[in-house]
Amino acid sequence: MRNPDTASPPSAGLHRPDGSPVRVLVVDDEPDLAGILSDALRYEGWDVSTAGTGEEAVAAARDVSPDAVVLDMMLPDINGLDVLRRLRARAPGVCVLFLTARDAVEDRIAGITAGGDDYVTKPFSLEEVLARLRGLLRRAGMTRATDEAKLLAVGDLVMDEDAREVSRGGQPVDLTPTEFELLRFLMRNPRRVLSKAQILDRVWSYDFGGQAHVVELYVSYLRKKVDAGHSPLIHTVRGVGYVLKPDPP
C-alpha cells in the first residue's frame, strides 16, 4: 500500500538516474516497525511504500516498481524467500535487504543463497538499515546529488555527511556515531523545534525503551563538543524539545 509523504525534505544523497527519488518498499507485518522505518527512509527524501503481507508486497511492487525492498523474512502468509523469488521474476535488478531474527542463522544463509543482497538482524538501528540500503543502491547505479548538497551548515558549524566530518569555526569536532547522527538530525532541521520523541524515533533503534533522558544526555554531550568556547547553537525549548540555530547578531 502506498503511503506518500509530501512533507519529506529533499535528499542530499541518492537519486534514481533520472533525478527522481529512490523508490523503496518496506515489507513487515509489525505496523509500528514499518512506520518508523518508513519515516526514516522518507526523511532521506526517498519515495516509500509499505506492505504488511507477502501478497501485498508482490502487488505493491507491481504498482510502484521499487528500486529496493526492505523485506521481513517472517510474514503471516508467504515467507520472505517466496516473496523474493516473485519480486525477482518481475524485476531481476531490485535490491533486497532482509530483516531477520538475531538467532535465525539459517534464515540469513537461506536469504543470501536465494539471492538477497544483504540482511540486518533485529533489533537494529535505523542508521544501520540506511547505511546498508545506501550501499546497495550505489552499487545498483543510483547517482549522487551534487557535491554542494553533501554539506550541511548552520552558522559556523559545518558537516560533511559523506566523509562524516564536522567542524566549528574551521576546527574539527570529533563525534561518536550516535552524536553524529543526532547532530545530523538537528542540522537537517535548522530552526525547527524537535521533540524528544521525534529524536528518539530518528536516532535510536525502533525498539529502544523510549527513555527521554537519553536524549538529554546526548544533547549535553553535543553541547560540550559543539558549543564549548562558542556562542551556543543548541537551544532548549522548555517543555517542547531542542532546536539548532545561531543566536541573532
C-alpha positions, 0 to 999 in steps of 0.5 A, spaced: 500 500 500 502 506 498 503 511 503 506 518 500 509 523 504 509 530 501 512 533 507 519 529 506 525 534 505 529 533 499 535 528 499 542 530 499 544 523 497 541 518 492 537 519 486 534 514 481 538 516 474 533 520 472 533 525 478 527 522 481 527 519 488 529 512 490 523 508 490 523 503 496 518 498 499 518 496 506 515 489 507 513 487 515 507 485 518 509 489 525 505 496 523 509 500 528 516 497 525 514 499 518 512 506 520 518 508 523 522 505 518 518 508 513 519 515 516 526 514 516 527 512 509 522 518 507 526 523 511 532 521 506 527 524 501 526 517 498 519 515 495 516 509 500 511 504 500 509 499 505 506 492 505 504 488 511 503 481 507 507 477 502 501 478 497 501 485 498 508 486 497 508 482 490 502 487 488 505 493 491 511 492 487 507 491 481 504 498 482 510 502 484 516 498 481 521 499 487 528 500 486 529 496 493 525 492 498 526 492 505 523 485 506 521 481 513 523 474 512 517 472 517 510 474 514 503 471 516 502 468 509 508 467 504 515 467 507 520 472 505 524 467 500 517 466 496 516 473 496 523 474 493 523 469 488 516 473 485 519 480 486 525 477 482 521 474 476 518 481 475 524 485 476 531 481 476 535 488 478 531 490 485 535 490 491 533 486 497 535 487 504 532 482 509 530 483 516 531 477 520 531 474 527 538 475 531 538 467 532 535 465 525 542 463 522 539 459 517 534 464 515 540 469 513 544 463 509 537 461 506 536 469 504 543 470 501 543 463 497 536 465 494 539 471 492 538 477 497 543 482 497 544 483 504 540 482 511 540 486 518 538 482 524 533 485 529 533 489 533 537 494 529 538 501 528 535 505 523 542 508 521 544 501 520 538 499 515 540 506 511 547 505 511 546 498 508 540 500 503 545 506 501 550 501 499 546 497 495 543 502 491 550 505 489 552 499 487 545 498 483 547 505 479 543 510 483 547 517 482 549 522 487 546 529 488 551 534 487 557 535 491 554 542 494 548 538 497 553 533 501 554 539 506 550 541 511 551 548 515 548 552 520 552 558 522 559 556 523 558 549 524 559 545 518 558 537 516 560 533 511 555 527 511 559 523 506 566 523 509 562 524 516 566 530 518 564 536 522 567 542 524 566 549 528 569 555 526 574 551 521 576 546 527 574 539 527 569 536 532 570 529 533 563 525 534 561 518 536 556 515 531 550 516 535 552 524 536 553 524 529 547 522 527 543 526 532 547 532 530 545 530 523 538 530 525 538 537 528 542 540 522 537 537 517 532 541 521 535 548 522 530 552 526 525 547 527 523 545 534 524 537 535 521 533 540 524 528 544 520 523 541 521 525 534 529 524 536 528 518 539 524 515 533 530 518 528 536 516 532 535 510 536 533 503 534 525 502 533 525 498 539 529 502 544 525 503 551 523 510 549 527 513 555 527 521 554 533 522 558 537 519 553 536 524 549 538 529 554 544 526 555 546 526 548 544 533 547 549 535 553 554 531 550 553 535 543 553 541 547 560 540 550 563 538 543 559 543 539 558 549 543 564 549 548 568 556 547 562 558 542 556 562 542 551 556 543 547 553 537 543 548 541 537 551 544 532 548 549 525 549 548 522 548 555 517 543 555 517 542 547 524 539 545 531 542 542 532 546 536 539 548 532 540 555 530 545 561 531 543 566 536 541 573 532 547 578 531 
